Amino acid sequence: MAEQKKIRIQYYRSAIATPVKHKLVVKGLGFTRLNQIVERVDNESIRGMVKTIPHLVRILEN
């Protein structure tokens, strides 16, 4: 089986004053605290989630 590409995402801005949908996306990506970095499979669904909250997360280079 081929190795899947990974994407590293950092949660760097608080979601306190954002809509509930944005908070649910942050939770769905697996973030539990600010400045946390998670590694997820690089696919269309994860890219779409990141695209909905670009003001809260940043993609880190590997």
N, C-alpha and C positions, 0 to 999 in steps of 0.2 A: 504494500500500500504506500502511495506517495505521501511524503511529508506535507502537511498543510501549512500554508503561510500564516504567520501570526502578526498581529498588530498590537502595539503598545499604546495605551491611552492613559492620559493623566487627567484627573478631576481637579481643576485648579481654581474654580470660582464657585461660590456657594449658590445653592438653588433655593435659598430661603424665599426670595421675592419673585419666584417664577411660577408659571401655571402648574397645576397638578400633573398635567401630561408630561411636562419636562421632568418633574420629580420622579415620576414613574419610569421614565427612560433612564435616568441616572441610576435608579435602583436596579433596573433590568440589566444594565451593563455590569453590575456587581460592585458598585462603589458603596462604601460604608463611611468613609471619612474624606475630608479635604486633603488635597495633594497626594492622594493615593494613586498608584500606577497599577493597572491591570493589563494582562495579556490575553487577548481574545483571538479566535480564528478570524482571519481576514476574508469575510464573505459579504454578500450584498446586504444581508439583514443587519449586521453589525455596522457596516458603513452607513446605512440608512439611519440607524439610531444616532450615530455620531453626527450625521448631517442635520438632525433635528435640534441638537443642542451645541452648535459650534462655539457659542459664547461661554460655555461652561467647561468644555474639555479641550484638550489639545492632543494631537497625534505625535508621538515621539519617534524619532528615527532609530532604527535598530543598530 
